[in-house]
Amino acid sequence: MTKTPVSLQELRRRIYQKAKAEPTHRFWGLFTHITKMTTLQEAYQLAKKNGGAPGIDGKSFADVEREGVTPFLENIQAELLAGTYRPQANRKVEIPKANGKMRTLQIPGIRDRVVQGAL
């Protein structure tokens, strides 16, 4: 019998409960869960579901899917495991507020949204 992988949401719930129950507990081995392909796939699906504009690299979800989601996630995984992952700069967009002033939004790239979602 194959054990199904614990979903990202379930993992977060377990960590939250443990942290609340034992505030002095120190977690180890979280990086292993973050870099699992199943975690990255679920984080990608969450980011895609949230939608949003492309980041500074101009890459949209359609671009990622056209080039292949699996190689995209494998590249992120390899960078995380090698310790070479560095977040990209955010794209800054100004939108008008109701009072006439401008509000600056910072839009991360898709790859950074995936990594943030995995965390």
C-alpha distances in whole Angstrom, upper triangle without the diagonal:
4,6,9,13,15,18,21,23,21,21,25,25,23,26,29,28,28,31,33,32,33,35,36,32,32,29,27,25,25,26,23,21,24,24,21,21,19,21,24,23,23,26,28,27,28,31,32,31,34,36,39,42,41,42,45,43,44,40,39,35,37,38,34,32,35,35,31,29,26,29,31,27,27,31,30,27,29,32,31,29,33,34,37,36,39,39,42,45,44,46,49,50,53,53,56,56,58,61,61,60,57,53,51,48,46,43,40,39,35,34,35,34,30,31,32,29,27,29
4,6,9,12,15,18,20,18,18,22,22,21,23,26,26,26,29,31,30,31,33,34,30,30,26,25,22,22,23,20,18,21,21,17,17,15,18,20,19,19,23,24,23,25,28,28,28,31,33,36,38,38,38,41,39,40,36,35,32,33,34,31,29,32,31,27,25,23,25,27,24,23,27,27,24,26,29,27,26,29,31,33,32,35,35,38,41,41,43,46,47,50,50,53,53,55,58,58,56,54,50,48,44,42,39,37,35,32,30,32,30,27,27,29,26,23,25
4,6,9,12,15,17,14,15,18,19,17,20,22,22,22,25,27,27,27,30,30,27,26,23,22,19,19,20,17,15,18,19,15,16,13,15,18,18,17,20,22,22,23,26,27,26,29,31,34,37,36,37,39,38,39,35,34,31,32,33,30,29,32,31,27,25,22,25,26,23,23,26,25,22,25,28,25,24,28,29,31,30,33,33,36,39,39,41,43,45,47,47,50,50,52,55,56,54,51,47,45,42,40,37,34,33,30,29,29,28,25,25,26,23,21,23
4,6,9,12,14,12,13,16,17,16,18,21,21,22,24,26,26,27,29,30,27,26,23,22,19,18,19,17,14,17,17,13,14,11,13,16,15,14,17,19,18,19,22,23,23,25,27,30,33,33,33,36,35,35,32,31,27,29,30,27,25,29,28,25,22,20,23,24,20,21,24,23,21,23,26,24,23,27,28,30,28,31,31,33,36,36,38,40,41,44,44,47,47,49,51,52,51,48,44,42,39,37,34,31,30,27,26,27,25,22,22,23,20,18,20
4,6,9,11,10,10,13,14,14,16,18,19,19,22,24,24,25,26,27,24,23,19,19,16,15,16,13,10,13,13,10,11,8,9,12,12,11,14,16,16,17,20,21,21,23,25,28,31,30,30,33,32,33,29,28,25,27,28,25,24,27,26,23,20,18,21,21,18,18,21,20,17,20,23,20,20,24,25,27,25,27,27,30,33,32,34,37,38,41,41,44,44,46,49,49,48,45,41,39,35,33,31,28,27,24,22,23,22,18,19,20,17,14,17
4,7,8,6,6,10,11,10,12,15,15,16,18,20,21,22,23,24,21,21,17,17,15,13,15,13,10,12,14,11,12,9,9,13,13,11,13,16,16,16,19,20,20,22,24,27,30,30,30,33,32,33,30,28,25,28,29,25,25,28,28,25,21,20,23,22,19,20,23,20,18,22,23,20,20,24,25,27,25,27,26,29,32,31,33,36,37,39,39,42,42,44,46,47,45,43,39,37,34,32,30,27,27,24,22,22,21,18,18,18,15,13,15
4,5,5,6,9,10,11,12,14,15,17,18,20,21,22,23,25,22,22,18,18,16,14,15,14,10,11,13,11,12,8,7,11,10,8,10,13,12,12,15,17,16,18,21,23,26,26,27,30,29,30,27,25,22,25,26,23,22,26,26,23,19,18,21,20,17,19,21,19,17,21,22,20,20,24,24,26,23,25,24,27,29,28,30,33,34,36,36,39,38,40,43,44,42,39,36,34,30,29,26,24,24,21,20,20,18,15,16,16,12,11,13
4,5,5,6,9,10,11,12,14,15,16,18,20,21,21,23,20,20,16,17,15,12,13,13,9,9,12,10,11,9,6,9,10,7,8,11,11,10,13,15,15,16,19,21,24,24,24,27,27,27,25,23,21,24,25,21,22,25,25,22,18,18,21,19,16,18,20,17,16,20,20,17,19,22,22,23,21,22,21,24,26,25,27,29,30,33,33,36,35,38,40,41,39,36,32,31,27,25,23,21,21,18,17,17,15,12,12,12,9,7,9
4,5,5,6,9,10,10,12,14,15,16,18,20,20,23,20,20,17,18,17,14,16,16,12,12,15,14,15,12,10,12,13,9,10,13,12,11,14,16,15,15,19,21,24,25,25,28,29,29,26,25,22,25,27,24,24,27,27,25,21,21,24,22,19,21,23,20,19,23,23,21,22,26,25,26,24,25,23,26,27,26,28,30,31,33,32,35,34,36,39,40,38,35,32,30,27,26,24,22,22,20,19,19,16,14,15,14,10,10,11
4,5,5,6,9,10,11,12,14,15,16,18,19,21,19,19,16,17,16,14,16,16,12,13,16,15,16,13,11,14,15,12,13,16,16,14,17,19,18,19,22,25,28,29,29,32,32,32,30,28,25,28,30,27,26,30,30,27,23,23,26,24,21,23,25,22,21,24,25,22,23,27,26,28,26,27,26,29,30,29,32,33,34,36,36,39,38,40,42,43,41,39,35,34,31,29,27,25,26,23,22,22,19,17,17,17,14,12,13
4,5,5,6,9,10,11,12,14,15,16,17,19,16,16,13,13,12,10,12,12,9,10,13,12,14,12,10,13,14,12,12,16,16,15,17,20,20,20,23,25,28,28,28,31,31,32,29,28,25,29,30,26,26,30,30,27,23,22,25,23,20,21,23,20,18,22,22,19,20,23,23,25,23,24,24,27,29,28,31,32,34,36,36,39,38,40,42,43,41,39,35,33,30,28,27,24,25,22,21,20,18,16,15,15,12,10,10
4,5,5,6,9,10,10,12,14,15,15,18,15,15,12,14,14,10,13,14,11,11,15,14,16,14,11,14,16,13,12,16,16,14,16,19,19,18,22,23,26,27,26,29,29,30,28,27,25,28,29,26,27,31,30,27,24,24,26,24,20,22,24,21,19,23,23,19,21,24,23,25,22,23,22,25,27,26,28,30,31,33,33,36,35,37,39,40,38,36,32,30,27,26,24,22,23,21,20,19,17,15,15,13,11,10,9
4,6,5,6,9,10,11,12,14,15,17,15,16,14,16,16,13,16,17,14,15,18,18,19,17,14,17,18,15,15,19,18,16,19,22,20,20,24,26,29,30,29,32,33,33,31,30,28,31,32,29,30,33,33,30,27,27,29,27,24,26,27,24,23,26,27,23,24,28,27,29,26,27,26,29,30,29,31,33,34,35,35,37,36,38,40,41,40,37,34,32,29,28,27,25,26,24,24,22,20,19,18,16,14,13,13
4,5,5,6,9,10,11,12,14,16,13,14,12,14,14,12,15,16,13,14,18,17,19,17,15,18,20,17,17,21,21,19,22,24,23,24,27,29,32,32,32,34,35,36,34,32,30,33,34,31,31,35,35,32,28,27,30,28,25,26,28,25,23,26,27,23,24,27,26,29,27,28,27,30,32,31,34,35,37,38,38,41,39,41,43,45,43,40,37,35,32,31,30,28,28,27,25,24,22,21,20,18,16,15,14
4,6,5,6,9,10,10,11,13,10,11,8,11,12,10,13,14,12,13,16,17,19,18,15,18,20,17,17,21,21,19,21,24,24,23,27,28,31,31,30,33,33,34,32,32,30,33,34,31,31,35,34,32,28,27,29,27,24,25,27,23,22,25,25,21,22,25,24,26,24,25,25,28,29,29,32,33,35,37,37,39,38,40,42,43,41,39,35,33,30,29,28,26,27,25,24,22,21,19,18,16,15,13,12
4,6,5,6,9,10,10,13,11,12,11,14,15,13,16,17,15,15,19,20,22,20,17,20,21,19,18,22,22,19,21,24,23,23,26,27,30,31,30,33,34,35,33,32,30,34,35,32,33,36,36,33,30,29,31,29,26,28,29,25,24,27,27,23,25,28,26,28,26,27,25,28,30,29,31,32,34,35,35,37,36,38,39,41,39,37,33,32,29,28,27,26,27,26,25,23,21,20,19,17,16,15,13
4,5,5,6,8,10,13,11,13,12,15,17,15,19,19,17,18,22,22,24,22,19,22,24,21,21,25,24,22,24,27,26,26,29,31,34,34,34,36,37,38,36,35,33,37,38,35,35,39,39,36,32,32,34,32,29,30,32,29,27,30,30,26,27,31,29,31,29,30,29,32,33,32,35,36,37,39,39,40,39,40,42,44,42,40,36,35,33,31,31,29,31,29,28,26,25,24,22,20,19,18,16
4,5,5,6,8,10,8,10,9,13,14,13,17,18,16,18,21,21,24,22,20,23,25,22,22,26,26,24,26,29,28,28,31,33,35,36,35,37,38,39,37,37,35,38,39,36,37,40,39,37,33,32,34,33,29,30,32,28,27,29,29,25,26,29,28,30,29,30,29,32,34,33,36,37,39,40,41,43,41,43,44,46,44,42,38,37,34,33,32,30,32,30,29,27,26,25,23,21,20,19,16
4,6,5,5,8,7,9,9,12,15,13,17,18,17,18,21,22,25,23,20,23,25,23,22,26,26,24,25,29,28,27,31,32,34,35,33,35,37,38,36,36,34,38,38,36,37,40,39,37,33,33,34,32,29,30,31,28,26,29,29,25,26,28,26,29,27,28,27,30,32,31,34,35,37,38,38,40,39,41,42,43,41,39,36,34,32,30,30,29,30,29,28,26,24,24,22,20,19,18,15
4,6,6,9,9,12,13,16,18,17,20,22,20,21,24,25,28,26,23,26,28,25,24,28,28,25,27,30,29,28,31,33,35,36,35,37,39,40,38,38,36,39,40,38,39,42,42,39,36,35,37,35,32,33,34,31,30,32,32,28,29,32,30,32,30,31,30,33,34,33,36,36,37,39,39,40,38,40,41,43,41,39,36,35,33,32,32,30,32,31,30,28,26,26,24,22,21,21,18
4,6,9,9,12,13,17,19,18,22,23,21,23,26,26,29,27,25,28,29,27,26,30,30,28,30,33,32,31,35,36,39,39,38,41,42,43,41,41,39,42,43,40,41,45,44,41,38,37,39,37,34,35,36,33,31,34,34,30,31,34,32,35,33,33,33,36,37,36,39,40,41,42,42,44,42,44,45,47,45,43,40,39,36,35,35,34,35,34,33,31,29,29,27,25,24,23,21
4,6,5,9,11,14,17,17,20,22,21,22,25,26,29,28,25,28,30,28,27,31,31,29,31,34,33,32,36,37,39,40,38,40,41,43,42,41,39,43,44,41,42,45,44,42,38,37,39,37,34,35,36,32,31,33,33,29,29,32,30,33,31,32,32,35,36,36,39,40,41,43,43,45,43,45,46,48,45,44,40,39,37,35,35,34,35,34,33,31,30,29,27,25,24,23,20
4,6,8,11,14,17,17,20,22,21,22,25,26,29,28,25,27,30,28,27,30,31,28,30,33,33,31,35,35,38,38,36,38,40,41,40,40,38,42,43,40,41,45,44,41,38,37,39,36,33,34,35,31,30,32,31,28,28,31,29,31,30,30,30,33,34,33,37,37,39,40,41,42,41,42,43,45,42,41,37,36,34,33,33,32,34,33,32,29,28,28,25,23,23,22,19
4,6,10,13,16,16,19,21,21,22,25,26,30,29,26,28,31,29,28,32,33,30,32,35,35,34,37,37,40,40,38,39,40,42,41,41,40,44,44,41,42,46,44,42,39,38,39,37,34,35,35,32,30,32,31,27,28,30,28,31,29,30,30,33,34,34,38,38,41,42,43,45,43,45,46,47,45,43,39,38,36,34,35,33,35,34,33,30,29,29,26,24,25,23,20
4,6,10,13,13,17,18,18,19,22,23,27,26,23,26,28,27,26,29,31,29,30,33,33,32,35,36,38,38,37,38,39,41,40,40,38,42,42,39,40,43,42,40,36,35,36,35,31,32,33,29,27,29,29,25,25,27,26,29,28,29,29,32,34,34,37,38,40,42,43,45,44,46,47,48,45,43,40,38,36,34,34,32,33,33,31,28,28,27,24,23,23,21,18
4,7,10,11,13,15,16,17,19,21,24,24,21,24,27,25,24,28,29,27,28,32,32,31,34,35,37,36,34,36,37,39,37,37,36,40,40,36,38,41,40,37,34,33,34,32,29,29,29,26,24,26,25,22,22,24,22,25,24,25,26,30,31,32,35,36,39,40,42,44,43,45,46,47,45,42,39,37,35,32,32,30,31,30,28,26,26,25,22,21,21,19,16
4,7,7,10,12,12,13,16,17,21,20,18,20,23,22,21,24,26,24,26,29,29,29,31,32,34,34,32,34,34,36,34,35,33,37,36,33,34,38,36,34,30,29,30,29,25,26,26,23,21,23,23,19,19,21,20,23,22,23,24,27,29,30,33,35,37,39,40,43,42,44,46,47,44,41,38,36,33,31,30,28,29,28,25,23,23,22,19,18,19,16,13
4,6,8,9,10,12,14,15,19,19,17,19,22,21,21,24,26,25,26,29,30,30,32,33,35,34,32,33,33,36,34,34,33,36,35,32,33,37,35,32,29,27,28,27,23,23,24,21,19,20,20,17,16,18,17,21,20,22,23,27,29,30,33,35,38,40,41,44,44,46,47,48,45,43,39,37,34,31,31,28,28,27,24,23,23,21,18,18,19,16,14
4,5,6,7,9,11,12,15,16,14,16,19,19,18,21,23,23,24,27,28,28,30,31,33,32,30,32,32,34,32,32,30,33,33,29,31,34,32,29,26,24,25,24,20,20,21,19,16,17,18,14,13,16,15,19,18,21,22,26,28,29,32,35,37,40,41,44,44,46,48,48,46,43,39,37,34,31,30,27,27,25,22,21,22,19,17,17,17,14,13
4,5,5,6,9,10,14,14,11,13,17,16,15,18,20,19,20,23,24,24,27,28,30,29,27,29,29,31,29,29,27,30,30,27,28,31,29,27,24,22,23,22,18,19,20,17,14,16,16,13,13,16,15,18,17,19,19,23,25,26,29,31,34,36,37,40,40,43,44,45,42,39,36,33,30,27,26,23,23,22,19,18,18,16,13,14,14,10,9
4,5,5,6,9,12,13,11,12,15,16,14,17,20,19,20,23,24,24,26,27,28,27,25,27,26,28,26,27,25,28,28,24,26,29,27,24,21,20,20,19,16,16,16,13,11,13,13,9,9,12,11,14,13,16,17,20,23,24,27,30,32,35,37,40,40,43,44,44,42,39,35,32,29,26,25,22,21,20,17,16,17,14,11,13,13,10,9
4,6,5,6,10,11,10,11,14,15,15,17,19,20,21,23,25,25,27,28,30,28,27,29,28,30,27,28,26,29,28,24,25,28,26,24,21,19,19,19,15,15,16,14,11,13,14,10,9,13,13,16,15,18,19,23,26,27,30,32,35,38,39,42,42,45,47,47,45,41,38,35,32,29,27,24,23,21,18,18,19,16,13,15,15,11,11
4,6,5,9,9,7,9,12,12,12,15,17,16,18,20,21,22,24,26,28,27,26,28,27,29,26,26,24,27,27,23,24,27,26,23,19,18,19,18,14,15,16,14,11,14,15,12,12,15,15,18,16,19,19,23,25,26,29,31,33,36,37,40,40,43,45,45,43,40,36,34,30,28,26,23,22,20,17,17,17,14,12,13,12,9,9
4,6,8,9,6,7,11,11,10,12,15,14,15,18,19,20,21,23,24,23,22,24,23,25,23,23,21,24,24,20,22,25,23,21,17,16,17,16,12,13,14,11,9,12,12,9,10,14,13,15,13,15,16,19,22,22,25,27,30,33,34,37,37,40,42,42,39,36,33,30,27,24,22,19,18,16,14,13,13,10,8,10,9,5,6
4,6,8,7,7,10,12,11,13,15,16,16,19,21,21,22,24,25,23,22,24,23,25,22,22,21,23,23,19,20,23,21,19,15,14,14,13,10,10,11,9,6,9,10,7,7,11,11,13,12,15,15,18,22,23,25,28,31,34,35,39,39,42,44,44,41,38,35,32,28,25,23,20,18,16,13,14,14,11,9,12,12,8,9
4,5,5,6,9,10,11,12,14,16,17,18,20,21,23,25,26,25,24,26,25,26,23,23,21,23,23,19,20,23,21,18,15,13,14,14,10,10,12,11,8,11,13,10,10,14,15,17,15,18,19,21,25,25,28,31,33,36,37,40,41,44,46,46,43,40,37,34,31,28,25,22,20,18,15,16,16,12,11,14,13,9,11
4,5,5,6,9,10,10,12,14,15,16,18,20,21,23,24,23,23,25,23,24,21,21,18,20,20,16,16,19,18,14,11,9,11,11,7,8,11,10,7,10,13,11,12,15,16,17,16,19,19,21,24,25,27,30,32,35,36,40,40,43,45,45,43,40,36,34,30,27,24,21,19,16,14,15,15,11,12,14,13,10,13
4,5,5,6,9,10,11,12,14,15,16,19,20,22,24,23,24,26,25,26,22,21,18,21,21,17,17,20,19,16,12,11,14,13,10,11,14,13,11,14,16,14,15,18,19,21,18,21,21,23,26,26,28,31,32,35,36,39,40,42,45,45,43,40,36,34,30,28,25,22,20,17,15,17,16,12,13,15,12,10,13
4,5,5,6,9,10,11,12,14,15,17,18,21,23,22,22,24,23,24,21,20,18,21,21,17,18,21,20,17,14,13,15,14,10,12,14,12,10,14,15,13,14,17,18,19,17,19,18,21,24,23,26,28,30,33,33,37,37,39,42,42,40,37,33,31,27,25,22,19,18,15,14,14,13,9,10,11,9,6,9
4,5,5,6,9,10,10,12,14,15,16,18,20,19,19,21,20,21,18,17,15,18,18,14,15,18,17,14,10,10,12,10,7,9,11,8,8,12,13,11,13,16,16,17,14,16,16,18,21,20,23,26,27,30,31,35,35,38,40,40,38,35,31,29,25,22,20,17,15,12,10,11,10,7,7,10,8,6,10
4,5,5,6,9,10,10,12,14,15,18,20,19,19,22,21,21,18,16,13,16,16,13,12,16,15,12,9,8,11,10,7,10,12,11,11,14,15,14,16,19,20,20,17,19,18,20,23,22,24,27,28,31,32,35,36,38,41,41,39,36,32,30,26,24,21,18,16,13,12,13,12,8,10,13,10,9,13
4,5,5,6,9,10,10,12,14,17,19,19,20,23,22,22,19,17,14,17,18,15,15,18,18,15,12,12,15,13,11,13,16,14,13,17,18,16,18,21,21,22,19,21,19,21,23,22,24,27,28,30,31,34,34,36,39,39,38,35,31,29,25,23,20,18,17,13,13,14,12,9,11,12,8,8,11
4,5,5,6,9,10,11,12,15,17,17,17,20,19,20,17,16,13,16,17,14,15,18,18,16,12,13,15,13,10,13,15,12,12,16,16,14,17,20,19,20,16,18,16,18,20,19,21,23,24,27,28,31,31,34,36,36,34,31,28,26,22,20,17,14,14,10,10,10,8,5,7,8,5,5,9
4,5,5,6,8,10,11,13,15,14,15,18,17,17,14,12,9,13,13,10,11,15,14,12,9,10,13,10,8,12,13,11,12,16,16,15,18,20,20,20,16,18,16,17,19,18,19,22,23,26,27,30,31,33,36,36,34,31,28,25,21,19,16,14,12,8,8,10,8,5,9,10,8,8,12
4,5,5,6,9,10,13,15,16,17,20,20,19,16,13,10,13,15,12,12,15,16,14,10,12,15,13,11,15,16,15,16,19,20,19,21,24,24,24,20,21,19,20,22,21,22,24,24,27,27,30,31,33,36,36,35,32,28,26,23,21,18,16,15,11,12,13,11,9,12,13,9,11,14
4,5,5,6,9,12,15,15,16,20,20,19,17,14,12,15,17,14,15,18,19,17,14,15,18,15,14,17,18,16,17,21,21,19,22,24,24,24,20,21,18,20,21,19,20,22,23,25,25,28,28,30,33,33,32,29,26,24,20,19,16,15,14,11,12,13,9,8,11,11,7,10,12
4,5,5,6,8,11,12,13,16,16,16,13,11,9,13,14,12,13,17,17,16,13,15,17,14,13,16,17,14,16,20,19,18,21,23,23,22,18,18,16,16,18,16,17,19,19,22,22,25,26,28,31,31,29,26,23,21,17,16,12,11,10,8,9,10,6,6,10,9,7,10,12
4,5,5,8,11,11,13,17,16,15,12,10,7,10,12,10,11,14,15,14,11,14,16,14,13,17,18,16,18,21,21,20,23,25,25,24,21,21,18,18,20,18,18,20,20,23,23,26,27,29,32,32,31,27,24,23,19,18,14,13,12,9,11,12,9,9,13,13,11,13,16
4,5,9,12,14,16,20,20,18,16,13,10,13,15,14,14,17,19,17,14,17,20,17,16,20,21,19,21,24,24,23,26,28,28,27,24,24,21,21,22,20,20,22,21,24,23,26,26,28,31,31,30,28,25,23,20,19,16,15,15,12,14,15,12,12,15,14,12,14,17
4,6,10,12,14,18,18,17,15,13,11,14,16,15,16,19,20,19,17,19,21,18,18,21,22,19,21,25,24,23,26,28,27,27,23,23,19,19,20,17,17,19,18,20,20,22,23,25,28,28,27,24,21,20,16,16,13,13,13,11,14,14,10,11,14,13,11,14,16
4,7,9,12,15,16,14,12,9,8,11,13,13,13,16,18,18,15,19,20,17,17,21,21,19,22,25,24,23,27,29,28,26,23,22,19,18,19,16,15,17,16,19,18,21,22,24,27,27,26,23,20,19,15,15,12,12,12,10,13,14,10,12,15,14,13,16,18
4,7,9,13,14,12,11,9,9,12,13,14,15,17,19,19,17,20,21,18,19,22,22,20,22,25,24,24,27,29,27,26,22,21,18,16,16,13,12,13,13,15,15,18,19,22,25,24,23,20,17,15,12,12,8,10,10,9,13,13,10,13,16,15,14,17,19
4,7,10,11,9,9,7,9,11,12,13,15,17,18,19,18,21,21,18,19,23,21,20,23,25,24,24,28,29,27,25,22,20,17,15,14,11,10,11,10,13,14,17,19,22,24,23,22,19,16,14,11,11,7,9,9,9,13,13,11,14,17,16,16,20,21
4,7,7,5,5,5,8,10,10,11,14,15,15,17,16,19,19,15,17,20,18,17,21,22,21,22,25,26,25,22,19,18,14,12,12,10,8,11,11,15,16,20,22,25,27,26,24,20,18,16,13,11,7,8,6,7,10,11,11,13,15,15,16,19,20
4,5,5,7,8,11,13,12,13,16,17,17,18,17,20,19,15,17,20,18,16,20,21,19,20,23,24,22,20,17,15,11,9,8,6,5,9,10,14,16,20,22,25,27,26,23,20,17,14,11,9,5,5,4,7,9,9,10,12,14,14,16,18,19
4,5,8,10,14,16,14,14,18,19,18,20,19,22,20,17,19,21,18,17,21,22,19,20,24,24,22,19,16,14,11,8,7,6,5,8,10,14,17,20,23,26,28,26,24,20,18,14,12,10,8,7,6,10,11,11,12,15,16,16,18,20,21
4,6,9,12,14,11,12,15,16,15,17,16,19,17,14,16,18,16,15,19,19,17,19,22,22,21,18,15,14,12,8,9,9,8,12,14,18,20,24,26,30,31,29,27,23,22,18,16,13,11,9,7,9,10,11,13,15,16,17,19,20,22
4,6,10,11,9,11,14,14,14,16,16,19,18,15,17,20,18,17,21,22,20,22,25,25,24,22,19,17,15,12,12,11,9,12,13,17,19,22,25,28,30,28,26,23,21,18,16,14,11,10,8,9,11,13,14,16,17,18,20,22,23
4,7,8,6,7,10,11,11,13,12,16,15,11,14,17,15,15,18,19,18,20,23,23,23,20,18,17,14,12,13,13,12,15,16,19,21,25,27,30,32,31,29,25,23,20,17,15,12,11,7,7,9,12,12,13,15,17,18,19,21
4,5,5,6,9,10,11,12,12,15,15,12,14,18,17,16,19,21,20,21,25,25,25,23,20,19,17,15,16,14,13,16,16,20,20,24,26,29,31,30,29,25,23,21,17,16,12,11,9,7,10,13,12,13,16,17,17,19,21
4,5,5,6,8,10,10,9,13,14,11,13,16,16,15,18,20,20,21,24,25,25,23,20,20,18,16,18,16,16,19,19,22,23,26,28,31,33,32,31,28,25,23,19,18,14,13,10,7,10,13,11,11,15,16,15,17,20
4,5,5,6,9,10,10,14,14,12,15,18,17,18,20,22,22,23,26,27,28,26,23,23,21,19,21,19,18,21,21,24,25,28,30,32,35,34,33,30,28,25,22,21,17,16,13,11,13,16,15,15,18,20,19,20,24
4,5,5,6,8,9,13,12,10,13,16,15,16,19,20,20,22,24,25,26,23,21,21,19,17,19,18,17,21,21,24,25,29,31,34,36,35,34,30,28,25,22,20,17,16,12,10,12,15,15,15,18,20,19,21,24
4,5,5,6,6,9,9,7,10,12,12,12,15,17,17,19,21,22,23,21,18,19,17,16,19,18,18,21,22,26,27,30,32,35,38,36,35,31,29,26,23,21,17,15,11,9,10,13,13,12,15,17,17,18,21
4,5,5,5,9,10,9,11,13,14,15,17,19,20,21,23,24,25,24,21,22,21,20,22,21,21,24,25,28,29,32,34,37,39,38,37,34,31,29,25,23,20,18,15,12,13,16,15,14,17,19,18,19,22
4,6,8,11,11,11,13,15,16,17,19,20,21,23,25,26,27,25,23,24,22,21,23,23,22,26,26,29,30,34,36,38,41,40,39,35,33,30,27,25,22,20,17,14,15,19,18,17,20,22,22,22,26
4,7,9,8,8,11,13,12,14,17,17,18,20,22,23,24,22,20,21,20,19,22,22,22,25,26,30,31,35,37,40,42,41,39,36,34,31,27,25,22,19,16,14,14,17,18,16,19,21,21,21,24
4,6,6,6,9,10,11,13,15,16,17,19,20,22,23,22,20,21,21,20,23,23,23,27,28,31,32,36,38,41,43,42,41,37,35,32,28,26,22,20,16,14,13,17,17,15,17,20,19,19,23
4,6,5,6,9,10,11,12,14,16,17,18,20,21,20,18,19,19,19,22,21,22,26,27,30,31,35,36,39,42,41,39,36,33,30,27,24,20,18,15,11,11,14,14,11,14,17,16,15,19
4,5,5,6,9,10,10,12,14,15,16,18,20,19,17,20,19,20,23,24,25,28,30,33,34,38,39,42,45,44,42,39,36,33,29,27,23,20,17,14,12,16,16,13,15,18,17,16,19
4,5,5,6,9,10,10,12,14,15,16,18,17,15,18,18,19,22,23,24,28,29,33,34,38,40,43,45,44,42,38,36,33,29,26,23,20,16,14,12,15,16,14,15,18,18,17,20
4,6,5,7,9,10,11,13,15,16,17,15,13,15,15,15,18,19,20,24,25,29,31,34,36,39,41,40,38,35,32,29,25,22,19,16,13,10,8,12,13,10,12,15,15,15,18
4,5,5,6,9,10,11,12,14,15,15,12,15,15,16,19,20,21,25,27,30,31,35,36,39,42,41,39,35,32,29,26,23,20,16,14,11,8,11,12,9,10,13,13,11,15
4,5,5,6,9,10,10,12,14,14,12,15,16,18,21,22,24,28,30,33,35,39,40,43,45,44,42,38,35,32,29,26,23,19,16,14,11,14,15,12,12,16,16,14,17
4,5,5,6,9,10,11,12,11,10,12,13,15,18,20,22,25,28,31,33,37,38,42,44,43,40,37,34,30,27,24,21,17,15,13,10,12,14,12,12,15,16,15,17
4,5,5,6,9,10,11,10,7,10,11,12,16,17,20,23,26,29,31,35,36,39,41,40,38,34,31,28,25,21,19,15,12,11,7,9,11,9,8,12,13,11,13
4,5,5,6,8,10,10,9,12,13,16,19,21,23,26,29,32,34,38,39,42,44,43,41,37,34,31,28,24,22,18,16,14,11,12,14,11,9,13,13,11,13
4,5,5,6,8,8,8,12,14,16,20,22,24,28,31,34,36,40,41,44,46,45,43,39,36,33,30,26,24,20,18,16,13,14,16,14,12,16,17,14,16
4,6,5,6,5,5,8,11,13,17,19,22,25,28,31,34,37,38,42,43,43,40,36,33,30,27,23,21,17,16,15,11,12,15,13,11,14,16,14,15
4,6,5,6,5,9,11,14,17,19,22,25,28,31,33,37,38,41,43,42,39,36,33,29,27,23,21,17,16,15,12,12,14,12,9,12,14,11,12
4,5,8,8,12,14,17,21,23,26,29,32,35,37,41,42,45,46,46,43,40,36,33,30,27,25,21,20,19,15,15,17,15,12,15,17,14,14
4,5,8,11,14,17,20,23,26,29,32,36,38,41,42,46,47,47,44,40,37,34,31,27,26,22,20,20,16,16,19,17,14,18,19,17,17
4,6,9,12,15,18,21,24,27,30,33,36,39,40,43,44,44,41,37,34,31,28,25,24,20,19,19,15,15,18,16,13,16,18,16,15
4,6,10,12,16,18,21,24,28,31,34,37,38,42,43,42,39,36,33,29,27,23,22,18,17,17,14,13,17,16,13,16,18,17,17
4,7,9,13,15,18,21,25,28,30,34,35,38,40,39,36,32,29,26,23,20,18,14,13,14,10,10,13,12,10,12,15,14,14
4,6,9,12,15,18,22,25,27,31,32,36,37,36,33,29,26,23,21,17,16,12,12,13,10,9,13,13,10,12,15,15,15
4,7,9,12,15,18,21,24,27,28,32,33,32,29,26,23,19,17,13,12,9,9,10,8,6,10,11,9,10,13,14,13
4,6,9,12,16,19,22,25,27,30,32,30,27,24,21,17,15,12,10,7,7,10,9,7,10,12,11,12,15,16,17
4,7,9,13,16,19,22,24,28,28,27,24,20,18,14,13,9,9,7,8,12,11,9,12,15,14,14,17,19,18
4,6,9,13,15,19,20,24,25,24,21,18,15,11,9,5,5,5,7,10,11,9,11,14,14,13,16,18,18
4,7,10,13,17,19,22,24,22,19,16,13,10,8,5,5,6,8,11,13,12,13,16,17,16,18,21,21
4,7,10,13,15,19,20,18,16,12,10,6,6,5,6,9,11,15,17,15,15,19,20,18,20,23,23
4,7,10,13,16,18,16,13,10,8,6,5,6,8,11,13,16,19,17,17,21,22,20,22,25,25
4,7,9,13,14,12,10,6,5,4,6,9,11,14,17,20,22,20,20,24,25,23,25,28,28
4,7,10,12,10,9,6,5,6,7,11,12,16,19,21,24,22,21,25,26,24,25,29,29
4,7,8,6,6,4,6,9,11,14,16,20,22,24,27,26,25,28,30,27,28,32,32
4,5,5,5,6,6,10,12,15,17,21,24,26,29,27,25,29,30,27,28,32,31
4,5,7,9,10,14,15,19,21,25,27,29,32,30,28,32,33,30,31,35,34
4,6,9,10,14,17,20,23,26,29,31,34,32,30,34,35,32,33,37,36
4,7,10,13,16,19,22,25,28,30,33,31,30,34,35,32,33,37,36
4,7,10,13,17,19,23,26,28,31,29,28,32,32,30,31,35,34
4,7,10,13,16,19,22,25,27,25,24,28,29,27,28,32,31
4,6,10,13,16,19,22,24,22,21,25,26,23,25,28,27
4,7,10,13,16,19,21,19,18,22,23,20,22,26,25
4,6,10,13,15,18,16,15,19,19,17,19,22,22
4,6,10,13,15,12,12,16,16,14,17,20,19
4,7,9,12,10,9,13,14,13,14,18,18
4,7,8,6,6,10,11,10,12,15,15
4,6,5,6,9,10,11,12,14,16
4,5,5,6,9,10,10,12,14
4,5,5,6,9,10,11,13
4,5,5,6,8,10,11
4,5,5,6,9,10
4,5,5,6,9
4,5,5,6
4,5,5
4,5
4
